[in-house]
């Protein structure tokens, strides 16, 4: 089963910038971030959400974009479990609470290019990942990021388009998700996965952050 959260993606401007401004079920705004040490790396300091989608562990969680992802680079998904007794609408998810639940990264061999053949998420209107079956039941924040690499020739050039949504996972397991990281803190500006030099051409790519926890 696939659960779709309608994640609106603004049309490109004259500079071809784009945004993940709002989950229609989970109102947390976003925009482009270039400073990996900014608190905006968490959820772009969006407005407090008021709706929570119910998702069964093992289901695919999809995000629908209205205009498509306008820059090449990876698209990644993180989850953070809301502690018992905390309000999902106000919990800020600070500290080492996020684990990577999915990543749509570069594919192919030889010279990697800034096109759809290398980047499966590029120009897509829908991106998704599977909720790990072993993830414990409960409330979670879900963080989606599109990392634009078109200006990432030097540290600080990568642009992050981020949004957070709220889900309640049912039918979960007894796994221990990890490794856990913090936003900000998970990335450094000079991480290899945040650089796309003009030369020499890249022949391999590893997305920044921890490995995907598959449960």
N, C-alpha and C positions, 0 to 999 in steps of 0.2 A: 504494500500500500504506500502511496506517496501523499504526503501532506504538503500543500503549497501555502506559503505565506506570501501575500502579494507585496513584494518589495519594489517600490517605485524607483525608477532610475531616471533622473532628469535628462532631457535631450542635451546633446553636446552644444556648448557655446562656440563662439568664433575661435576660441583657443582649443577646442576639442576637450575641454574639461567636463567632468560629469560628477554626479553625486548619487549616493544612496540616501535620500532624504528621510524616508519614513517607511516603517512597516505599518500597513494599514490596520493590522491587528495589535501592533505593539509600538506605540508612539515614542520612538527614540530617534531623534534627528541625527544627521551626520553631514560630513563634508570632507574635503581633502585635507590630510595632515601630512606634513613632511618632517616634523621633528619627532624622532622616535622616543624622546624623553618627555614629551608633552602628556599631561593627563588626558588629552583628547584621544590618545591612542587606545583608550579603553572602549568607550562607546561614543566618542565625540561629544561627551557631556550633554547628551540629548535630554529631551523632556521626559518626565516620568511616565512609564507605560501604564496602561490601565486594563489591557486585555491579555489573556494568556491562552495560547493554543495547546490543546491536548494531543500528545504524540505517543504512540506505542513504541517501546524499545524495539529496534530492528527495522522500523519504518524509514522511508526516505523523506527527508525534510527538504523541500525545495523553496527557492526564493525567485519570484518572478520580477523581472526588470522590464520597464516599459520601453526603453530605448536601446538596450544592449550595453555591454561593457565596452567602453570606448578606447581603452588603451591595453596593450599587451602586458602580460605578467600573470603571476599565480593568483588564484582565488582560494582563500583558506577559511576554515570554520573552527571556532573554539566554543567550548561550553564551560560554564561555571555553576556548580550546584549551590543553590540558595540554602544557607544554614537553617536548620529547624528553628522556628520562632521568629525568623526574619521575614519582613514583608517584601515580596518579590518586586513590588512597584517602587520601592525606595532603596533597596540594597544596592550598594555601589560597586561591589566585586573588586575591592582593592586587595593587594597582596597576591601571594602565590595561590590562586584559586582556579586558574584557567588551564584546561587541557585541550590539545588539538584533536578534534574529532573528524576532520576531513581536510583534504587538500587537492586542488586541481592544479597540477604543476605542469612543467614543460615535458614534452614527449619527443621521441625521435632520436636519431643518431646523426653524427656528423656535425656540421655547422648549424647552430640554433639561430633561428631568425625571429623577427618580431611579426609573426603572422599566425593565422589560425592553425596551420599545420604543426607549429611548435607549441602553441598555447591554446588548449581546448576550450578555455573559458572566454577567449577573445571574441567579441561581437555576439556572444550568447545573450539571449533574453531570459534564460532560466538556468540557474546553477543549483546543485543539490548535493547532499551527502547523506549517508545512512547513519542513523542514530545507533551507536553500538548496542548490541543486544544485552551485553553484560552490565551496562550502565545502571546504577541503582535508580529506582523510582524516586520522583520528587520534582521540585521546581528548579528550573535552570534558566540562566541567561544564555542566549546563543549569540555569538559574535561572528559576523561575516566581514571579511576584508578582501578587497581587490587591490593588489599592489601594482601600480602603474610604473613601468620601468623605462618608459620612453625618454626620460630626462635623467636617468640614473647613471650617468657616466662618472659622477663623483659622489662621495658620501654626502647624504642629505638630499640627493636628487630624486629618490624614490618617493612616490605619492601614494598615500593610503586612503582608500575610500571605505569607510567603516560604518556599520550599523549593528545594533543589538536588538534582539527580540526576546520574548518571554515564552517559555513552554513548560508544560507539566508532563513529565515522562511517566507513563504507566507501564505495567508489565515488565519492569526492569529486572536486572539480575543483581549479583553480589560482587561485581568487579570493583577494582580500585583504580579509577582513572588516573593517569599521570603520563609523563612528569607534569607537575603543576608549575605554571609560570605566572608572572604578573605583567599587567599593562598599565603604565609603561614599565619597561625592564626586560621584556622577553627578547627585544631586538637591539642591536647596536648599529649605528649609521654605516659602519664599514663592514658589516656582515656581507659575505660573498653573495648571498641571495638577494641583497638590496642594491647590487651594482650590475650595470649592463654596459661594459666598456665598448667603445667603437672598435678598438683593436687591442689585443688580438681577439678574433671572433670566439665567442664561447662555444664549446663543444659539449659541455655538460652544465647542469644547473641543479642546485639543491635549494628548495624554498627555505626561508628563514624560520627560526623557531624550533620547538621540539618535534620529535617524531609523532606521527598520528597514533593515538591510542585506539586500537581496534577492538579491545574487550575480549 
